[in-house]
Amino acid sequence: MTDTTAGTDTTGTTDGTGKTGTGKIDTVRLGPGRNGPEIGVQGFGAMGISEFYGATDEAAARDTLDAALDAGVTLIDTADIYGNGTNEEFLAPFVAAHRDEIVLATKFAIERDPERPAHRGIRNDRAYIRQAVEGSLRRLGTDTIDLYYMHRRDPAVPLAESVGAMAELVAEGKVRHLGLSEVTGPELREAFAVHPIAALQSEWSLFSRDVERSAVAAAADLGVTFVPYSPLGRGFLTGAFADAGKDLSDGDFRRHQPRFTGENAERNAALLDPVRKIAAAHGATPAQIALAWVQQRATVHGLTVVPIPGTRKRSRLEENAAATRITLDAAELAALEPLAGLVAGDRYPDMSFTSVAREA
């Protein structure tokens, strides 16, 4: 994830109600069926600390992790692919210092090759899963992963095989809860029949609502917590940049995302006008309105929703957390409703490994 908000100093940031956001955020229970551990209603995505969004000030990033705990943000999300393992290693000292205070999530399934930097393979087979979990446990410096996700689905491997192998890790005490990412509603139901699934992580934002085709309803029916990644549209919804090709550094992967460059970016930037207007009415930032919209999906769809925005700055972490105290009214929700249907460009250059590619 990335530095996604407009960047106000949130020592006393407005939460959209005229009050300042100085306390801890509310908590919910992780699935399945809200029987899992208690977590903050907003989590933290650590991806951008190690890769994808340019250079990181490590001291500032560690301070941001401390700020997360101060705000009640306790679900900490990483993956073995982020920085090719270095993100998990970066988190290890924080995990050691706060192991009983956080719920630690990581993921497997996307395979990288050091000799082919652009290569991305998908592995869901049992042997790879066992290899991957041992690597993550070692890099994170822990005996148990609280929430272990299958990051992407390989349709060539039966879900029963993959989830069955993951269930073995639960039985062995290496993993406490299972999660899936970018699966369809039918796939979630199929997996749940093998072993209870605590969380489904997929992209969900004002600009990305593919998951509402089938996954959201399935998660609601099964009591699975929904964990939206990129709830700020990879920063675009904040207005922090208007064209990735012009505004972002050469190493920023958003320069290669279809909806953030050229004519697509120009069309999409125009869609932010209602977000800005609503933000002004609340005395909030566009980022906070975008996050509040995601948080309110819980009420709209009847399920637990814990988005995981990421940032490398304490002030922006606090701003994101304050968004949990904003409630949008019916007129504001109606004004935001059409945006996703008007977005130009796909989420990725290659959508073949997303749930959309497998929707009936």
Buried (B, 14 or more C-beta within 10 A) or exposed (E): BBBBBBBBEBEEBBBBBEEBBEEBBEEBBBBBBBEBBEBBBBBBBBBBBBBBBBEBEEEEBBBBBBBBBEBBBBBBBBBBBBBBBEBBBBBBEBBEEBBEEBBBBBBBBBBBEEEEEEEBBBBBBBEBBBEBBEBBBEBBBBEBBBBBBBBBBBEEBEBBBBBBBBBBBBEEEBBBBBBBBBBBBBBBBBBBEBBBBBBBBBBBBBBBBBBBBBBBBBBBBBBBBBBBBBBBBBBBBBBBBBBBBEBBEEEBBBBEBBBBBBEBBEBBBEBBEBBEEBBEEBBBBBBBBBBBBBBBBBEEBEBBBBBBBBBBBBBBBBBBBBBBBBBBEEEBBEBBEEBBEEBBBBBBEEEEBBBBEBBE
